[in-house]
Amino acid sequence: MKSDIRVGVLGAGRIGRLHIEHLQYRLKGVEVAAVSDVYKEAADKAASDFQVPLSFQDSLEVIRHKDVDAVIICSSTDTHAQFIEESARAGKHVFCEKPIALDLAEIDRALEAVDQAGIKLQIGFNRRFDANHRRVWEHLRQGTIGKPHILRIASRDPSPPPIGYIKVSGGIFLDMMIHDFDMARYLIEDEVESLYATAGVMVDPEIGKAGDVDTAIVTMKFKNGVIGTIDNSRQAVFGYDQRVEVFGEKGMVSSENFRPNAVTVSGPEHVWQDLPFNFFMERYVDSYLIEMQEFLQAVAGSTEPSVTGIDARVPVVMGLAAKKSFKEGRPVSLDEISP
């Protein structure tokens, strides 16, 4: 007997394999009907490892396949917009990893195709589904700390990605900080009016030679008056550093790093704990599962995904504003990027 929803996964890299594993073994009412990857051997291996019946090199074969009801896009960023448009034309619902594109015109064309086709689109900003970040959001909605005044987000990777990836990533503001831009909007539930970025190369000179920075701070002013800061680094030697804090008129709410265990050892000279989890695949594994569960519920029923196409567009506007601010050494209004 066939499952209620049959999905095709485009991209069999690290995140694609994670989603396939969840869809095949940890979520009910769904099966992966096909997988594709530009490297056919990667698609074949994923199909073999996770019992997927079909594998292709051409993603259009998956999108147009009669046994595919919805598409999970985990391919390279430069393919996302095209695959969304192709999926919309085929009448297939779409889950797409961030970002849709690095160019606003491409994003707008993809979103227009989604609207015209009437399909459902969810964007993979998985951190919204993290239990700790969600609890911060709930306290803000409940008014626990009253009116928010200051938002602080720290997001630091344990080590830089390969230089080859840096060259095509779009830069730290659009590749890495884009998650934090989304988290800022999610927590404050308002739009950023203007921002100022400062950055440098402090980790690896090769990153600078590739045209990017590896350390950055962005200060934001929200339309409702809240002031926010985001700091990113490509290298935190102690592990994956992910922290959020909101300070308000009646107190403060924050979430700290995850660790493999909660044990603290105290002695006469030191008090110590285990280091944080080493990277996003360990830190956010449950959030990937929960976000996919929401997408499947939307496809199966009448609900709409909570992370929409507009939620995909605005963080790119913020990233472009941050790049412009850093380049020109001045605060930039988001209206300068997106009239």
N, C-alpha and C positions, 0 to 999 in steps of 0.2 A: 504494500500500500504506500502511495506517495505521501510525502510530508505536505503540510499546508503551504509552505513557502519554499521555493527552490531558488537558490541564489547562485550567481556567478561572481567569482572573485578575480579582479584584474590586478595582477602584481603578486608575485610569490616570494617577495623578499621578507624581511624580518616582521614587519607589521602585517603583511598579507598572510603569512603563515600563522601568526597569532590569531587573527580573525577566523581563519579556516578551522583551526583547532577548537576555538570556542563554538563556532557554528555547528561543527560536526559532533562534538562530544559534551558540550556544557549548556547548550540551549535547546529547548524543546520546540517541536513543530516546524523545524527547518532542516534542510539538507543542502550541502554544496553540490550543485549539479556539474559545475565546470570551473576550471581555473586557467588563467593565461599569464604568460610572462614573455617579455621580449627575448629572454633567454629560455628557449624551449626546455632545456634540461632542468631549469628551476621549476617550471610548471609541471614537468613530468615527476620530479621528485616530490613536490607538494601533493600531487595526485596520489602517488604511491604511499607516501607517509600517512595521509589522512583519508584514504579510501574515497577519493573523488573520482567519479567515473570518466570524466572527460578533461583533457588538457590541450591547450592550444598555444601557439606563438602569437597569433593575431587576436587581439582582444575583441575585435568586431565579431569574430566567430562566437564569442561568449555572449556579447550584447544581443545579437540577433537570434540566438538559439531558442528554439521553441520550448525547451525545457527550463528556461531561466525566467523567473518572475521579477527578480530584483537584482541589482548590480552593486557590488562592493568595490569601490575604486581605491586601490592601494598602490597604484603605479606611480611613476615619476611625476612631479608637479606639472611639467610641461605638457602632459597628456590629459590632465584632469578635465579641463573645460571641454575639450573635444569629446571625451568619453561621456560627459554629462549630456551634451547635445545629442550624441548618437543614441544614448539610452532613452532620452526624452522622445526622440523620433520613433524609437522602437516600443514606446509605451512601458518602459521598465522603471520602477522606482529605484532611487539611487541613495546609497550611503557613500560619501566621499571624504577621504582624509583631507585635512587642511594642507595648503590653501587651494581654492579652486584654480587660481592663477595668480601671477604677480602683476598682471596688467588689468586695470579696471574695465577696459573695453571688453576684454575676453570674459571677465566675470559677468558683465552685464548681458552679453550674448547668451551665455550659459543659463543665467537666471531667467531670461526671456523665454528660452526654449522650454525650461521647466514649467513656467507659468502657462505657456500656450498648450503644452501637452497635458497639464493637470496631474503630473506625477508628484510623488512626495520625495523631498530631498532633505537629507540630514547631513550635517557637516561634523567631522570627527574632532571636535574640541572635547576630548575625553576628560579633561581635568574638572569640568563641571560636574562629572558624575562620581568624583572621588568623595568618599564618605566624610572626610574631614573638611574639605572645602565646602561641601554641601551643608555641613553643620554650621559653618561660619555664615553662609548665606541665610540659613533658617533663623539664626539669632538676629541678623540684620532685619529680616522681614518681621520678626516678632517685636522689634524695638528694644531689645535687651540693652543695647548701649546707647539708645536714643539716636539723635541725629549724627551720622558719621561726619568726622572732620578730616581725618588723614587715613589714606590707604598706603600700605607698604607691601610690595611683592618682591621676594628674592627668588631667583631661578638660576641655578648654576649647575652646569654639567660636570661630570667627573673628569672628562678629558675631551679634547677637540675631535671633531670628525675628520676624516681624511681630507687633504687639501683639494683633491679632485671634487669632493662633494661641496666644499666651501665655494669653489669657483662657479657652481651652478645653483647654489642654494637661494640666491637672492639677497644674501647678507644676513647678519645677525638679527636685524630688526624685523625682517620678513620671514625668516626661517625659525628662529628660536623665540624671540620676544613676542611673536604673534600669539602664542598661547597665553602670555601674560596680559596682552591687550584684551583678549577675550575674557580672561578672568576678571580684569578690572571692570569691564562693562557688566559682566554677570553679577558681581558682588554689589556694585554701587547702583545698578539698574538706572544708569543715566549715561549720556554721551559725553565724551571728552571734547572740550571746546578748543583747547590749544595744548601744545606740548613743547618741551625743550629737551634736546638730546645732547649728551656729551659722551665721548667714547675714545678708546685707544687700543693699541696693540701691546698687551702686557704678558701674553702667554706664549705666543709663537710668532716670530718675525715672518715666517712663511705665510701666515694668514694675512698679514699686511701686504705682502707681495702679491697675494691673490686678489687684492682689492677690497678686503673686508677688515673688520675690527673683531677683537675677541672679548672685549670688556666694555660694558655700556651701562649708562644710567639715563633714564627718561623721567622727567618731571611732568605731570599732567595736571591740568585744571579742568574739572568737570563743569558742565553747565549749571549744576545745582550748588556749586561752590566748593565741593570736596576737592582736596589736594591729594595727589597720588604720586608715588615714586615706584619705579621698577628698576631693579638692577640685575644684570645678566653677566655671567662669566662662562667662558668655554672650558674652564678648568677649576674645579674644586677638589683638591687633593684628598679630601676626607670622604668623598662620595657625592651622591646626588642630593643637592641642596634645594629644597622646595618649601618655602615658608610664606605665609600670608598673615597680615595683621591689619585690622581696622580699628582705629581709635575714634571714640565719639564722646558726646557730651556726658554720658552716664557710665562710661567705662571703655573696655577694650575686648575684642574677641580675636583670637589668632589660631592658626594651625601650624604645627611644627613638623619636622622631618620624621619620616617613618624609619624604624630600625627593625632588624630581623627579630629582636626580642625586646622586652621591656625591663630587662635586668640591669640594675645599677650596682656596681661593686665599690664599696667605700673602705678606704684604709687610712693609715696615719699620714700618708703623704699624698695620696691621690684619690679622687672619686672618678670612676670611669664607666662608660657604656660602650656597646658595640657601635661601629660606624653606621651611618645611614645606609639604606639600600644603594646599590651601585649605579643603577640607571633606571630609565622610565619603564622598561619592560618588567622590572620587579616592583617598582614603586606604585605604578598605576595599573597593574594587571586587572584588578577587579573593576576599575572604572571602564576599561575597554569592554568588559563583559556586560556591564549595566547599560552602557550607551547602545550597544548592539541590540540588547533586549528591547530598549525603547523603540529603536527603528523597526524591529520586527512587529512589535505591537501596533505601530502606526501603519505598516503595510497590511497587516491582517484586519485592522479595524478602521474606525472613523476618526481616530486621534491624529494630530499633526505632530511632527518632530519638534522638540523644544529648541533645537539648534538649527536655525534656518539659513537660507541663502544670504539674507541680510547680515546675519551674524558672521558669515564668511567674508562679506565685502568690507564691513567697517574696520576690522583689524588690519586689513591690507591698506586701507586709507591711512590708518594710524602708523603703520610701518613705513609707508611712503613719506608721511609727514616727518617721522623721526629721521629718516635718511636725509631729507631736505634740511631739517634743522641742524643736523650734525655737519653737513656739508657747508651750510651758510653761516653757522655759528649764531643762530638766533631762534627765538620761539617761533613756531609755525602754527597758524590756525588751520584746523582741519578743512575749513571752507576753501583754503587755497588749493587743496588737493581734490576735493569732491564738492563742486558747487551745489 
